[in-house]
Amino acid sequence: MGVTQAAGLSLRWFRDQVAGDGASYEELTAEAAAVPAGADGVLWAPYLMGERTPHCDPSARAALIGLAASHGRGHIVRALLEGVAFSLRDTLSIFSEMRVPVESIRLGGGGARSALWRQIQANVYGCAVDTAQADEGAAHGAAILAAVGIGLWPTVDAACDALVRSAGATTPEPGVVALMNERYDAYRRLYPALRHIMHGDERNDLHV
């Protein structure tokens, strides 16, 4: 299992603490959608609450780098969305190194409601992503377990087969995937640099 501590929280934090004009998620993501992939070089390390995967480091801190006077709010929001996707890709990288096959990716939760964020994830992962019809993933999962517990289905697998439905798939954009691979390589250099700045520790523990 992989966890990004501040996935949806990254966008909520920016909306509540920085945007400052009551902008909605829809308005912010619309501005981000008008910015080219790669956010014109802006990168976000989403360590607002420390991190668990792949850096088990509660003292990790977030950073927004690469800003220039030509950047606007849309660039920052796009960088936030891409940074979270890069963080989630770290988990897939670990699975790959462990030779654990990932045959499909399904998105759920509030972030999956955003068409832009779904497209960003498909481009960052380099493969199609499926979206769960029930966007309240944790509550839906709890209901499935409860249904098995009271005997409505004999197993969790059987309950999932009956209850989990797809709302559609998002496919990667071939021309963008290569760029996202380059930006991911840059993203992976952020944590060791930030750790050194914050703690004077040059260890590179990208995969633990």
PyMOL commands that place a pseudoatom at each C-alpha (Angstrom):
pseudoatom trace, name=CA, resn=MET, resi=1, chain=A, elem=C, hetatm=0, pos=[0.000, 0.000, 0.000]
pseudoatom trace, name=CA, resn=GLY, resi=2, chain=A, elem=C, hetatm=0, pos=[1.185, 3.511, -0.772]
pseudoatom trace, name=CA, resn=VAL, resi=3, chain=A, elem=C, hetatm=0, pos=[-0.033, 6.720, 0.839]
pseudoatom trace, name=CA, resn=THR, resi=4, chain=A, elem=C, hetatm=0, pos=[0.344, 10.389, -0.067]
pseudoatom trace, name=CA, resn=GLN, resi=5, chain=A, elem=C, hetatm=0, pos=[-0.401, 12.260, 3.123]
pseudoatom trace, name=CA, resn=ALA, resi=6, chain=A, elem=C, hetatm=0, pos=[-1.486, 15.513, 1.462]
pseudoatom trace, name=CA, resn=ALA, resi=7, chain=A, elem=C, hetatm=0, pos=[-3.138, 14.541, -1.827]
pseudoatom trace, name=CA, resn=GLY, resi=8, chain=A, elem=C, hetatm=0, pos=[-6.501, 16.308, -1.891]
pseudoatom trace, name=CA, resn=LEU, resi=9, chain=A, elem=C, hetatm=0, pos=[-5.253, 18.349, 1.063]
pseudoatom trace, name=CA, resn=SER, resi=10, chain=A, elem=C, hetatm=0, pos=[-2.727, 20.085, -1.218]
pseudoatom trace, name=CA, resn=LEU, resi=11, chain=A, elem=C, hetatm=0, pos=[-5.494, 21.654, -3.290]
pseudoatom trace, name=CA, resn=ARG, resi=12, chain=A, elem=C, hetatm=0, pos=[-7.680, 22.385, -0.270]
pseudoatom trace, name=CA, resn=TRP, resi=13, chain=A, elem=C, hetatm=0, pos=[-4.769, 24.059, 1.536]
pseudoatom trace, name=CA, resn=PHE, resi=14, chain=A, elem=C, hetatm=0, pos=[-4.081, 26.275, -1.472]
pseudoatom trace, name=CA, resn=ARG, resi=15, chain=A, elem=C, hetatm=0, pos=[-7.753, 27.159, -1.871]
pseudoatom trace, name=CA, resn=ASP, resi=16, chain=A, elem=C, hetatm=0, pos=[-8.285, 27.965, 1.810]
pseudoatom trace, name=CA, resn=GLN, resi=17, chain=A, elem=C, hetatm=0, pos=[-4.946, 29.506, 2.771]
pseudoatom trace, name=CA, resn=VAL, resi=18, chain=A, elem=C, hetatm=0, pos=[-3.507, 31.052, -0.396]
pseudoatom trace, name=CA, resn=ALA, resi=19, chain=A, elem=C, hetatm=0, pos=[-6.099, 31.644, -3.128]
pseudoatom trace, name=CA, resn=GLY, resi=20, chain=A, elem=C, hetatm=0, pos=[-7.854, 34.092, -0.844]
pseudoatom trace, name=CA, resn=ASP, resi=21, chain=A, elem=C, hetatm=0, pos=[-10.831, 35.131, -2.965]
pseudoatom trace, name=CA, resn=GLY, resi=22, chain=A, elem=C, hetatm=0, pos=[-13.288, 32.337, -2.271]
pseudoatom trace, name=CA, resn=ALA, resi=23, chain=A, elem=C, hetatm=0, pos=[-12.356, 30.506, -5.486]
pseudoatom trace, name=CA, resn=SER, resi=24, chain=A, elem=C, hetatm=0, pos=[-14.007, 27.126, -5.948]
pseudoatom trace, name=CA, resn=TYR, resi=25, chain=A, elem=C, hetatm=0, pos=[-12.227, 23.931, -6.906]
pseudoatom trace, name=CA, resn=GLU, resi=26, chain=A, elem=C, hetatm=0, pos=[-13.881, 24.200, -10.313]
pseudoatom trace, name=CA, resn=GLU, resi=27, chain=A, elem=C, hetatm=0, pos=[-12.506, 27.701, -10.859]
pseudoatom trace, name=CA, resn=LEU, resi=28, chain=A, elem=C, hetatm=0, pos=[-9.009, 26.717, -9.769]
pseudoatom trace, name=CA, resn=THR, resi=29, chain=A, elem=C, hetatm=0, pos=[-8.868, 23.615, -11.923]
pseudoatom trace, name=CA, resn=ALA, resi=30, chain=A, elem=C, hetatm=0, pos=[-10.236, 25.559, -14.899]
pseudoatom trace, name=CA, resn=GLU, resi=31, chain=A, elem=C, hetatm=0, pos=[-7.311, 27.961, -14.541]
pseudoatom trace, name=CA, resn=ALA, resi=32, chain=A, elem=C, hetatm=0, pos=[-4.930, 25.014, -14.288]
pseudoatom trace, name=CA, resn=ALA, resi=33, chain=A, elem=C, hetatm=0, pos=[-6.425, 23.433, -17.405]
pseudoatom trace, name=CA, resn=ALA, resi=34, chain=A, elem=C, hetatm=0, pos=[-5.432, 26.543, -19.373]
pseudoatom trace, name=CA, resn=VAL, resi=35, chain=A, elem=C, hetatm=0, pos=[-1.771, 25.969, -18.444]
pseudoatom trace, name=CA, resn=PRO, resi=36, chain=A, elem=C, hetatm=0, pos=[0.329, 23.550, -20.523]
pseudoatom trace, name=CA, resn=ALA, resi=37, chain=A, elem=C, hetatm=0, pos=[1.364, 20.206, -19.043]
pseudoatom trace, name=CA, resn=GLY, resi=38, chain=A, elem=C, hetatm=0, pos=[4.470, 20.580, -16.933]
pseudoatom trace, name=CA, resn=ALA, resi=39, chain=A, elem=C, hetatm=0, pos=[3.217, 23.854, -15.405]
pseudoatom trace, name=CA, resn=ASP, resi=40, chain=A, elem=C, hetatm=0, pos=[5.959, 25.776, -17.218]
pseudoatom trace, name=CA, resn=GLY, resi=41, chain=A, elem=C, hetatm=0, pos=[8.591, 24.312, -14.916]
pseudoatom trace, name=CA, resn=VAL, resi=42, chain=A, elem=C, hetatm=0, pos=[6.834, 24.751, -11.561]
pseudoatom trace, name=CA, resn=LEU, resi=43, chain=A, elem=C, hetatm=0, pos=[7.072, 21.737, -9.241]
pseudoatom trace, name=CA, resn=TRP, resi=44, chain=A, elem=C, hetatm=0, pos=[5.235, 20.891, -6.013]
pseudoatom trace, name=CA, resn=ALA, resi=45, chain=A, elem=C, hetatm=0, pos=[6.496, 18.562, -3.309]
pseudoatom trace, name=CA, resn=PRO, resi=46, chain=A, elem=C, hetatm=0, pos=[3.269, 17.695, -1.412]
pseudoatom trace, name=CA, resn=TYR, resi=47, chain=A, elem=C, hetatm=0, pos=[4.742, 17.122, 2.044]
pseudoatom trace, name=CA, resn=LEU, resi=48, chain=A, elem=C, hetatm=0, pos=[2.365, 19.322, 4.040]
pseudoatom trace, name=CA, resn=MET, resi=49, chain=A, elem=C, hetatm=0, pos=[1.959, 16.617, 6.707]
pseudoatom trace, name=CA, resn=GLY, resi=50, chain=A, elem=C, hetatm=0, pos=[5.247, 14.773, 6.391]
pseudoatom trace, name=CA, resn=GLU, resi=51, chain=A, elem=C, hetatm=0, pos=[5.161, 11.686, 4.216]
pseudoatom trace, name=CA, resn=ARG, resi=52, chain=A, elem=C, hetatm=0, pos=[4.705, 7.916, 4.361]
pseudoatom trace, name=CA, resn=THR, resi=53, chain=A, elem=C, hetatm=0, pos=[5.445, 6.628, 0.852]
pseudoatom trace, name=CA, resn=PRO, resi=54, chain=A, elem=C, hetatm=0, pos=[8.194, 6.257, -0.202]
pseudoatom trace, name=CA, resn=HIS, resi=55, chain=A, elem=C, hetatm=0, pos=[9.728, 8.482, 2.470]
pseudoatom trace, name=CA, resn=CYS, resi=56, chain=A, elem=C, hetatm=0, pos=[8.701, 7.460, 5.960]
pseudoatom trace, name=CA, resn=ASP, resi=57, chain=A, elem=C, hetatm=0, pos=[9.505, 10.921, 7.256]
pseudoatom trace, name=CA, resn=PRO, resi=58, chain=A, elem=C, hetatm=0, pos=[7.069, 12.832, 9.493]
pseudoatom trace, name=CA, resn=SER, resi=59, chain=A, elem=C, hetatm=0, pos=[9.341, 15.892, 9.375]
pseudoatom trace, name=CA, resn=ALA, resi=60, chain=A, elem=C, hetatm=0, pos=[9.288, 16.221, 5.564]
pseudoatom trace, name=CA, resn=ARG, resi=61, chain=A, elem=C, hetatm=0, pos=[7.951, 19.596, 4.429]
pseudoatom trace, name=CA, resn=ALA, resi=62, chain=A, elem=C, hetatm=0, pos=[6.281, 20.827, 1.268]
pseudoatom trace, name=CA, resn=ALA, resi=63, chain=A, elem=C, hetatm=0, pos=[7.883, 23.090, -1.312]
pseudoatom trace, name=CA, resn=LEU, resi=64, chain=A, elem=C, hetatm=0, pos=[6.831, 24.956, -4.434]
pseudoatom trace, name=CA, resn=ILE, resi=65, chain=A, elem=C, hetatm=0, pos=[9.798, 25.633, -6.706]
pseudoatom trace, name=CA, resn=GLY, resi=66, chain=A, elem=C, hetatm=0, pos=[10.502, 27.027, -10.149]
pseudoatom trace, name=CA, resn=LEU, resi=67, chain=A, elem=C, hetatm=0, pos=[8.349, 30.152, -9.854]
pseudoatom trace, name=CA, resn=ALA, resi=68, chain=A, elem=C, hetatm=0, pos=[8.914, 33.125, -12.150]
pseudoatom trace, name=CA, resn=ALA, resi=69, chain=A, elem=C, hetatm=0, pos=[7.156, 36.464, -12.539]
pseudoatom trace, name=CA, resn=SER, resi=70, chain=A, elem=C, hetatm=0, pos=[5.402, 35.088, -15.621]
pseudoatom trace, name=CA, resn=HIS, resi=71, chain=A, elem=C, hetatm=0, pos=[3.596, 32.408, -13.607]
pseudoatom trace, name=CA, resn=GLY, resi=72, chain=A, elem=C, hetatm=0, pos=[0.047, 32.854, -12.391]
pseudoatom trace, name=CA, resn=ARG, resi=73, chain=A, elem=C, hetatm=0, pos=[-2.349, 31.024, -10.110]
pseudoatom trace, name=CA, resn=GLY, resi=74, chain=A, elem=C, hetatm=0, pos=[-3.151, 28.461, -12.791]
pseudoatom trace, name=CA, resn=HIS, resi=75, chain=A, elem=C, hetatm=0, pos=[0.511, 27.424, -12.976]
pseudoatom trace, name=CA, resn=ILE, resi=76, chain=A, elem=C, hetatm=0, pos=[0.588, 26.848, -9.235]
pseudoatom trace, name=CA, resn=VAL, resi=77, chain=A, elem=C, hetatm=0, pos=[-2.633, 24.831, -9.221]
pseudoatom trace, name=CA, resn=ARG, resi=78, chain=A, elem=C, hetatm=0, pos=[-1.428, 22.717, -12.140]
pseudoatom trace, name=CA, resn=ALA, resi=79, chain=A, elem=C, hetatm=0, pos=[1.848, 22.100, -10.297]
pseudoatom trace, name=CA, resn=LEU, resi=80, chain=A, elem=C, hetatm=0, pos=[-0.115, 21.003, -7.214]
pseudoatom trace, name=CA, resn=LEU, resi=81, chain=A, elem=C, hetatm=0, pos=[-2.142, 18.492, -9.235]
pseudoatom trace, name=CA, resn=GLU, resi=82, chain=A, elem=C, hetatm=0, pos=[0.940, 17.174, -11.011]
pseudoatom trace, name=CA, resn=GLY, resi=83, chain=A, elem=C, hetatm=0, pos=[2.968, 17.008, -7.792]
pseudoatom trace, name=CA, resn=VAL, resi=84, chain=A, elem=C, hetatm=0, pos=[0.361, 14.819, -6.117]
pseudoatom trace, name=CA, resn=ALA, resi=85, chain=A, elem=C, hetatm=0, pos=[0.290, 12.546, -9.173]
pseudoatom trace, name=CA, resn=PHE, resi=86, chain=A, elem=C, hetatm=0, pos=[4.085, 12.297, -9.086]
pseudoatom trace, name=CA, resn=SER, resi=87, chain=A, elem=C, hetatm=0, pos=[3.882, 11.382, -5.404]
pseudoatom trace, name=CA, resn=LEU, resi=88, chain=A, elem=C, hetatm=0, pos=[1.363, 8.646, -6.173]
pseudoatom trace, name=CA, resn=ARG, resi=89, chain=A, elem=C, hetatm=0, pos=[3.594, 7.409, -9.010]
pseudoatom trace, name=CA, resn=ASP, resi=90, chain=A, elem=C, hetatm=0, pos=[6.310, 6.808, -6.402]
pseudoatom trace, name=CA, resn=THR, resi=91, chain=A, elem=C, hetatm=0, pos=[4.190, 3.909, -5.168]
pseudoatom trace, name=CA, resn=LEU, resi=92, chain=A, elem=C, hetatm=0, pos=[3.958, 2.438, -8.667]
pseudoatom trace, name=CA, resn=SER, resi=93, chain=A, elem=C, hetatm=0, pos=[7.737, 2.746, -8.989]
pseudoatom trace, name=CA, resn=ILE, resi=94, chain=A, elem=C, hetatm=0, pos=[8.183, 0.719, -5.809]
pseudoatom trace, name=CA, resn=PHE, resi=95, chain=A, elem=C, hetatm=0, pos=[5.780, -1.941, -7.084]
pseudoatom trace, name=CA, resn=SER, resi=96, chain=A, elem=C, hetatm=0, pos=[7.805, -2.117, -10.300]
pseudoatom trace, name=CA, resn=GLU, resi=97, chain=A, elem=C, hetatm=0, pos=[11.076, -2.547, -8.421]
pseudoatom trace, name=CA, resn=MET, resi=98, chain=A, elem=C, hetatm=0, pos=[9.462, -5.326, -6.352]
pseudoatom trace, name=CA, resn=ARG, resi=99, chain=A, elem=C, hetatm=0, pos=[8.152, -6.899, -9.570]
pseudoatom trace, name=CA, resn=VAL, resi=100, chain=A, elem=C, hetatm=0, pos=[4.584, -6.606, -8.333]
pseudoatom trace, name=CA, resn=PRO, resi=101, chain=A, elem=C, hetatm=0, pos=[2.432, -6.312, -11.460]
pseudoatom trace, name=CA, resn=VAL, resi=102, chain=A, elem=C, hetatm=0, pos=[-0.062, -3.442, -11.665]
pseudoatom trace, name=CA, resn=GLU, resi=103, chain=A, elem=C, hetatm=0, pos=[-2.617, -4.490, -14.259]
pseudoatom trace, name=CA, resn=SER, resi=104, chain=A, elem=C, hetatm=0, pos=[-5.149, -1.701, -13.739]
pseudoatom trace, name=CA, resn=ILE, resi=105, chain=A, elem=C, hetatm=0, pos=[-5.506, 1.588, -11.871]
pseudoatom trace, name=CA, resn=ARG, resi=106, chain=A, elem=C, hetatm=0, pos=[-8.815, 2.799, -10.485]
pseudoatom trace, name=CA, resn=LEU, resi=107, chain=A, elem=C, hetatm=0, pos=[-9.359, 6.300, -9.144]
pseudoatom trace, name=CA, resn=GLY, resi=108, chain=A, elem=C, hetatm=0, pos=[-11.817, 7.228, -6.429]
pseudoatom trace, name=CA, resn=GLY, resi=109, chain=A, elem=C, hetatm=0, pos=[-12.512, 9.969, -3.932]
pseudoatom trace, name=CA, resn=GLY, resi=110, chain=A, elem=C, hetatm=0, pos=[-12.943, 13.699, -4.381]
pseudoatom trace, name=CA, resn=GLY, resi=111, chain=A, elem=C, hetatm=0, pos=[-9.954, 14.201, -6.663]
pseudoatom trace, name=CA, resn=ALA, resi=112, chain=A, elem=C, hetatm=0, pos=[-11.363, 11.705, -9.145]
pseudoatom trace, name=CA, resn=ARG, resi=113, chain=A, elem=C, hetatm=0, pos=[-14.245, 14.101, -9.832]
pseudoatom trace, name=CA, resn=SER, resi=114, chain=A, elem=C, hetatm=0, pos=[-11.857, 16.406, -11.673]
pseudoatom trace, name=CA, resn=ALA, resi=115, chain=A, elem=C, hetatm=0, pos=[-11.447, 15.544, -15.364]
pseudoatom trace, name=CA, resn=LEU, resi=116, chain=A, elem=C, hetatm=0, pos=[-8.167, 17.471, -15.399]
pseudoatom trace, name=CA, resn=TRP, resi=117, chain=A, elem=C, hetatm=0, pos=[-6.743, 15.598, -12.420]
pseudoatom trace, name=CA, resn=ARG, resi=118, chain=A, elem=C, hetatm=0, pos=[-7.776, 12.275, -13.967]
pseudoatom trace, name=CA, resn=GLN, resi=119, chain=A, elem=C, hetatm=0, pos=[-6.010, 13.235, -17.203]
pseudoatom trace, name=CA, resn=ILE, resi=120, chain=A, elem=C, hetatm=0, pos=[-2.915, 14.358, -15.327]
pseudoatom trace, name=CA, resn=GLN, resi=121, chain=A, elem=C, hetatm=0, pos=[-2.759, 11.017, -13.523]
pseudoatom trace, name=CA, resn=ALA, resi=122, chain=A, elem=C, hetatm=0, pos=[-3.132, 9.042, -16.755]
pseudoatom trace, name=CA, resn=ASN, resi=123, chain=A, elem=C, hetatm=0, pos=[-0.313, 11.083, -18.279]
pseudoatom trace, name=CA, resn=VAL, resi=124, chain=A, elem=C, hetatm=0, pos=[1.935, 10.760, -15.224]
pseudoatom trace, name=CA, resn=TYR, resi=125, chain=A, elem=C, hetatm=0, pos=[1.378, 6.995, -14.888]
pseudoatom trace, name=CA, resn=GLY, resi=126, chain=A, elem=C, hetatm=0, pos=[1.587, 6.478, -18.638]
pseudoatom trace, name=CA, resn=CYS, resi=127, chain=A, elem=C, hetatm=0, pos=[-1.457, 4.220, -18.707]
pseudoatom trace, name=CA, resn=ALA, resi=128, chain=A, elem=C, hetatm=0, pos=[-5.242, 4.400, -18.672]
pseudoatom trace, name=CA, resn=VAL, resi=129, chain=A, elem=C, hetatm=0, pos=[-6.963, 5.045, -15.360]
pseudoatom trace, name=CA, resn=ASP, resi=130, chain=A, elem=C, hetatm=0, pos=[-10.456, 3.836, -14.552]
pseudoatom trace, name=CA, resn=THR, resi=131, chain=A, elem=C, hetatm=0, pos=[-12.785, 5.915, -12.375]
pseudoatom trace, name=CA, resn=ALA, resi=132, chain=A, elem=C, hetatm=0, pos=[-14.985, 4.279, -9.778]
pseudoatom trace, name=CA, resn=GLN, resi=133, chain=A, elem=C, hetatm=0, pos=[-18.679, 5.105, -10.080]
pseudoatom trace, name=CA, resn=ALA, resi=134, chain=A, elem=C, hetatm=0, pos=[-18.947, 5.547, -6.302]
pseudoatom trace, name=CA, resn=ASP, resi=135, chain=A, elem=C, hetatm=0, pos=[-16.700, 8.517, -5.576]
pseudoatom trace, name=CA, resn=GLU, resi=136, chain=A, elem=C, hetatm=0, pos=[-16.864, 8.134, -1.786]
pseudoatom trace, name=CA, resn=GLY, resi=137, chain=A, elem=C, hetatm=0, pos=[-14.333, 5.332, -1.734]
pseudoatom trace, name=CA, resn=ALA, resi=138, chain=A, elem=C, hetatm=0, pos=[-13.885, 4.823, 2.014]
pseudoatom trace, name=CA, resn=ALA, resi=139, chain=A, elem=C, hetatm=0, pos=[-17.618, 4.828, 2.762]
pseudoatom trace, name=CA, resn=HIS, resi=140, chain=A, elem=C, hetatm=0, pos=[-18.336, 2.533, -0.178]
pseudoatom trace, name=CA, resn=GLY, resi=141, chain=A, elem=C, hetatm=0, pos=[-15.638, 0.126, 0.952]
pseudoatom trace, name=CA, resn=ALA, resi=142, chain=A, elem=C, hetatm=0, pos=[-17.009, 0.099, 4.498]
pseudoatom trace, name=CA, resn=ALA, resi=143, chain=A, elem=C, hetatm=0, pos=[-20.496, -0.660, 3.152]
pseudoatom trace, name=CA, resn=ILE, resi=144, chain=A, elem=C, hetatm=0, pos=[-19.125, -3.552, 1.091]
pseudoatom trace, name=CA, resn=LEU, resi=145, chain=A, elem=C, hetatm=0, pos=[-17.376, -5.029, 4.129]
pseudoatom trace, name=CA, resn=ALA, resi=146, chain=A, elem=C, hetatm=0, pos=[-20.556, -4.638, 6.185]
pseudoatom trace, name=CA, resn=ALA, resi=147, chain=A, elem=C, hetatm=0, pos=[-22.564, -6.405, 3.477]
pseudoatom trace, name=CA, resn=VAL, resi=148, chain=A, elem=C, hetatm=0, pos=[-20.149, -9.333, 3.574]
pseudoatom trace, name=CA, resn=GLY, resi=149, chain=A, elem=C, hetatm=0, pos=[-20.227, -9.284, 7.373]
pseudoatom trace, name=CA, resn=ILE, resi=150, chain=A, elem=C, hetatm=0, pos=[-24.003, -9.767, 7.480]
pseudoatom trace, name=CA, resn=GLY, resi=151, chain=A, elem=C, hetatm=0, pos=[-23.885, -12.456, 4.818]
pseudoatom trace, name=CA, resn=LEU, resi=152, chain=A, elem=C, hetatm=0, pos=[-25.287, -10.647, 1.773]
pseudoatom trace, name=CA, resn=TRP, resi=153, chain=A, elem=C, hetatm=0, pos=[-22.257, -11.891, -0.174]
pseudoatom trace, name=CA, resn=PRO, resi=154, chain=A, elem=C, hetatm=0, pos=[-19.984, -14.787, 0.753]
pseudoatom trace, name=CA, resn=THR, resi=155, chain=A, elem=C, hetatm=0, pos=[-16.681, -12.994, 0.115]
pseudoatom trace, name=CA, resn=VAL, resi=156, chain=A, elem=C, hetatm=0, pos=[-15.312, -9.506, -0.376]
pseudoatom trace, name=CA, resn=ASP, resi=157, chain=A, elem=C, hetatm=0, pos=[-14.361, -10.411, -3.943]
pseudoatom trace, name=CA, resn=ALA, resi=158, chain=A, elem=C, hetatm=0, pos=[-17.928, -11.479, -4.696]
pseudoatom trace, name=CA, resn=ALA, resi=159, chain=A, elem=C, hetatm=0, pos=[-19.306, -8.272, -3.187]
pseudoatom trace, name=CA, resn=CYS, resi=160, chain=A, elem=C, hetatm=0, pos=[-16.872, -6.148, -5.201]
pseudoatom trace, name=CA, resn=ASP, resi=161, chain=A, elem=C, hetatm=0, pos=[-17.816, -7.967, -8.398]
pseudoatom trace, name=CA, resn=ALA, resi=162, chain=A, elem=C, hetatm=0, pos=[-21.448, -7.128, -7.712]
pseudoatom trace, name=CA, resn=LEU, resi=163, chain=A, elem=C, hetatm=0, pos=[-21.121, -3.578, -6.389]
pseudoatom trace, name=CA, resn=VAL, resi=164, chain=A, elem=C, hetatm=0, pos=[-18.036, -1.905, -7.846]
pseudoatom trace, name=CA, resn=ARG, resi=165, chain=A, elem=C, hetatm=0, pos=[-18.774, -0.211, -11.145]
pseudoatom trace, name=CA, resn=SER, resi=166, chain=A, elem=C, hetatm=0, pos=[-16.717, 1.903, -13.539]
pseudoatom trace, name=CA, resn=ALA, resi=167, chain=A, elem=C, hetatm=0, pos=[-17.701, 5.412, -14.539]
pseudoatom trace, name=CA, resn=GLY, resi=168, chain=A, elem=C, hetatm=0, pos=[-15.306, 5.341, -17.492]
pseudoatom trace, name=CA, resn=ALA, resi=169, chain=A, elem=C, hetatm=0, pos=[-11.608, 5.375, -18.333]
pseudoatom trace, name=CA, resn=THR, resi=170, chain=A, elem=C, hetatm=0, pos=[-9.158, 8.178, -19.075]
pseudoatom trace, name=CA, resn=THR, resi=171, chain=A, elem=C, hetatm=0, pos=[-6.328, 7.376, -21.474]
pseudoatom trace, name=CA, resn=PRO, resi=172, chain=A, elem=C, hetatm=0, pos=[-2.911, 9.044, -21.519]
pseudoatom trace, name=CA, resn=GLU, resi=173, chain=A, elem=C, hetatm=0, pos=[-1.969, 11.598, -24.141]
pseudoatom trace, name=CA, resn=PRO, resi=174, chain=A, elem=C, hetatm=0, pos=[1.083, 10.163, -25.961]
pseudoatom trace, name=CA, resn=GLY, resi=175, chain=A, elem=C, hetatm=0, pos=[2.617, 13.559, -26.599]
pseudoatom trace, name=CA, resn=VAL, resi=176, chain=A, elem=C, hetatm=0, pos=[2.457, 14.461, -22.903]
pseudoatom trace, name=CA, resn=VAL, resi=177, chain=A, elem=C, hetatm=0, pos=[3.663, 11.199, -21.330]
pseudoatom trace, name=CA, resn=ALA, resi=178, chain=A, elem=C, hetatm=0, pos=[7.307, 11.785, -22.304]
pseudoatom trace, name=CA, resn=LEU, resi=179, chain=A, elem=C, hetatm=0, pos=[7.212, 15.274, -20.762]
pseudoatom trace, name=CA, resn=MET, resi=180, chain=A, elem=C, hetatm=0, pos=[5.683, 13.907, -17.568]
pseudoatom trace, name=CA, resn=ASN, resi=181, chain=A, elem=C, hetatm=0, pos=[8.465, 11.328, -17.368]
pseudoatom trace, name=CA, resn=GLU, resi=182, chain=A, elem=C, hetatm=0, pos=[11.005, 14.155, -17.519]
pseudoatom trace, name=CA, resn=ARG, resi=183, chain=A, elem=C, hetatm=0, pos=[9.159, 16.166, -14.880]
pseudoatom trace, name=CA, resn=TYR, resi=184, chain=A, elem=C, hetatm=0, pos=[8.885, 13.095, -12.663]
pseudoatom trace, name=CA, resn=ASP, resi=185, chain=A, elem=C, hetatm=0, pos=[12.650, 12.652, -12.824]
pseudoatom trace, name=CA, resn=ALA, resi=186, chain=A, elem=C, hetatm=0, pos=[12.996, 16.257, -11.652]
pseudoatom trace, name=CA, resn=TYR, resi=187, chain=A, elem=C, hetatm=0, pos=[10.367, 15.699, -8.944]
pseudoatom trace, name=CA, resn=ARG, resi=188, chain=A, elem=C, hetatm=0, pos=[12.287, 12.733, -7.551]
pseudoatom trace, name=CA, resn=ARG, resi=189, chain=A, elem=C, hetatm=0, pos=[15.232, 15.010, -6.843]
pseudoatom trace, name=CA, resn=LEU, resi=190, chain=A, elem=C, hetatm=0, pos=[13.146, 17.296, -4.639]
pseudoatom trace, name=CA, resn=TYR, resi=191, chain=A, elem=C, hetatm=0, pos=[12.927, 15.205, -1.481]
pseudoatom trace, name=CA, resn=PRO, resi=192, chain=A, elem=C, hetatm=0, pos=[16.688, 14.591, -1.048]
pseudoatom trace, name=CA, resn=ALA, resi=193, chain=A, elem=C, hetatm=0, pos=[17.364, 18.294, -1.692]
pseudoatom trace, name=CA, resn=LEU, resi=194, chain=A, elem=C, hetatm=0, pos=[14.665, 19.400, 0.750]
pseudoatom trace, name=CA, resn=ARG, resi=195, chain=A, elem=C, hetatm=0, pos=[15.883, 16.978, 3.394]
pseudoatom trace, name=CA, resn=HIS, resi=196, chain=A, elem=C, hetatm=0, pos=[19.401, 18.352, 3.053]
pseudoatom trace, name=CA, resn=ILE, resi=197, chain=A, elem=C, hetatm=0, pos=[18.147, 21.947, 3.314]
pseudoatom trace, name=CA, resn=MET, resi=198, chain=A, elem=C, hetatm=0, pos=[15.962, 21.239, 6.352]
pseudoatom trace, name=CA, resn=HIS, resi=199, chain=A, elem=C, hetatm=0, pos=[18.189, 18.806, 8.213]
pseudoatom trace, name=CA, resn=GLY, resi=200, chain=A, elem=C, hetatm=0, pos=[21.629, 18.823, 6.610]
pseudoatom trace, name=CA, resn=ASP, resi=201, chain=A, elem=C, hetatm=0, pos=[21.094, 15.147, 5.805]
pseudoatom trace, name=CA, resn=GLU, resi=202, chain=A, elem=C, hetatm=0, pos=[22.280, 14.079, 2.346]
pseudoatom trace, name=CA, resn=ARG, resi=203, chain=A, elem=C, hetatm=0, pos=[20.826, 10.574, 2.494]
pseudoatom trace, name=CA, resn=ASN, resi=204, chain=A, elem=C, hetatm=0, pos=[18.886, 9.622, -0.575]
pseudoatom trace, name=CA, resn=ASP, resi=205, chain=A, elem=C, hetatm=0, pos=[16.281, 7.190, 0.695]
pseudoatom trace, name=CA, resn=LEU, resi=206, chain=A, elem=C, hetatm=0, pos=[13.880, 7.367, -2.244]
pseudoatom trace, name=CA, resn=HIS, resi=207, chain=A, elem=C, hetatm=0, pos=[12.972, 3.719, -1.811]
pseudoatom trace, name=CA, resn=VAL, resi=208, chain=A, elem=C, hetatm=0, pos=[12.915, 2.133, 1.634]
for i in range(1, 208): cmd.bond("trace and resi %d" % i, "trace and resi %d" % (i + 1))
show_as sticks, trace
zoom trace
